[in-house]
Amino acid sequence: MALELNSSRIKFGDLLTLVDEAINSGKSIQIKRNMISQDNNNMKFIRWLEKHRIISLTPIGVEAPKKILIKSRSRKVEISLQLKALNLPIKEIAREFNVKVATAQGYLKEFDSITEDYIKILKFILDLKGITLDTNITEFPSFPIRVSIGILKGKLPQNEFEQVVSISEQNRYIKKITGQKLGTTDLSILLPKKSK
């Protein structure tokens, strides 16, 4: 059974005792996802220990209750497209929403033809925003998903950046638009829903 860290504000001496016990017993430390990202010295220390594989952390107490909050079909539809871009199999997408596989397939059938180029760019932008299969689905972005062209240019090799720009000029669901900051341009990923 894992050890549990209940508060990020634990006294440092008590934290060391917990870490010693985890190391000596080989048990992982259970911690809430929202706690591990906090920027205090205790959490920095815990993250350093995990990074250097001195201890292992097990996230707890977040995903199950939050999944219930997604009741809107339209929200499930747009999240399923993002999960598809992250290469999650249809059976797993169904499990995420606690629905039948046929229902999950129905979500994806609401889209116009989804090209490989569209999926490639959507996946890249999700990666850029730190959205992975470990991210709670309630934290997935809503469409349209925007990213600054300047950020893209800084993160991509020149040839890939030019490819993204070229795709945005040809795909009606990927648009270059005026950025939120003066004088900037954003790439906007639209939801490729079939017109009624």
N, C-alpha and C positions, 0 to 999 in steps of 0.2 A: 504494500500500500504506500502511496506517495505521501510526502510531508506537505503541509499546507502553509503558505505565507498569506496571512489575512490582511495585512496592512503594509503599505509602503513606508509608513512612519514608525515602524518598529525600531526599538533602540538598537544601535549598531552592535552592542555586545550580544543581544538576543539573536540578531541576524547571524552573527558569527557562529553562535551555538547551533542554529538551524543548519547553516552551511556545513559545519563539522559533521553533524549527524547525517546529512545527505551524502557527504563524501564517504564516511565510514560505513554507512549501511548500503550504499549504492542505489539509494532511492532517489527518484526525481522530486523536484519541488513544484507543487501545484500553485499556480498564480493566475489571477484574472488578467485577461488580455489588456484591458484598459489601464491596469496598474503597471505593467511592464514598460509601457511607453512613457511613463512619468519621468520628469527630468530632475529628480532629487538624487543625492549621493548614494542612498541605499540601492536605488534601481540601476544607477550607473554601475555600481559594484556587481550587482546580480547579472547584468547584461555582459559585463567583462568576464565574469566566471563562466557564463554559458558560452561566450564566443571562444574562449580558450579550452572548452570542453572539460572544465573542472567539475561542473555540475550540469544536470539537464533540467529543463523547465517543461512543465505540462500546463497548457492554458486550460482554464476552467470557467464554468459558469457564465458563458456569454451566448453561444450560438442557439441552443435549444429554445429558450424563451423568446428570443428576438425573431426567430423564423416565423412564429405565429403572427407577428405584426404585418406580414406581407399578405394582405387579403385581396388587394386590387389586381384584377387580371392583367390590366395594361402594364402594371409595374412588373408582374411576373414575366410578361412577354419581353420587356426590354432587358430584364436581368438575364433571361434565358439566352438571349442573343450574345450577351457579354460572356456568359459561361461557355457558350459554343466557341467563341473566339479564343477562350482560354483552354480549349481542347477537352472540355469535360464531356464524357459520353452521355447520351440521352437518358440512359437509366439513372445516372447520378443526378442529372438535372431534375428528373422526376422526383428523386429522393429529397433533393433540396427543398422542394415545395410540398412534399408529402402528397403527390398526385400520381395517377397512373401514367405509364409511359406514353400511352396514346394521347393523354391530355397534354403532356410536355411536348410531344410532337406537334400537337395542334398550335401551341404557342409559336413555334418556329414556322408553321405554315402561314402565319399572318404576314410574313415578310415577302417583299418582292424578291426577285432572284438575287441572292446574296453572292457577290463575286469573291474570288480568292483575294483580290486586291483590297476589297472592303474589309474582309476579316483580318488580313495582314495588318492594315493600318489601325483598325480597332484594337487588335491585340497589342500593338506597339504602344498606343496611347494609354491603354490600361496599365501596361508595364510601367510607363513613364509616371503614371499617377500612383504607382504602388499598389494597384489592385491585382491580387493573385487569388488562387483557389482557397487560400487560407483566410482571405478577407471575409468578414461577416457579410452575407448578401444584402443586409439592410444598409450597408455602407457603399454599395455599388453606385456609381454616378447615374444621374438621369440624363436622358437625351434632350437636346443636342449636347454632346460632349465636346468641350472646347480645349484647345491647347495652343499656346503661342508659337507661331512659326519660328521666332527667334530661339525658343527653347529647343524645338525640334532640330534646328540647324546646329545648335551647340552639342546635341546628343548623338546625332547621326553622322556617319561618314558622308562626304560630299555626294558620292554617286547614289547612295540610298536616299539622301535628302532630296536630290533632284527627281528620283523615282516617285517619292511621295507627292511632290509638287505636281509632277506630270499626271499622276493618278487623280489628284484633286481637280485637275482641269478637265478630266474626262468622265468622272463618276458623279452623277447628280446627287448622291447622298454624302459626298465629301466636298465641302465648300471652303474657299478662302473668304474670310469676312474681316471687317474692320475690328481691330483688337479693342480690348477694354481700356488699355492705356493709349494715350494720344500718340499717333504715328506708328502704331504697331498693327500687325496682322495676325489673326488667329486662324487655325484650321478647325472647322466645325464638322463633327460627325453627326449626321442626321439619322433618324430611325427609318429604315427602308420599308415602311409599312405599305402594303398594297392599298391602292385607292379603292374606295368602296364603289 
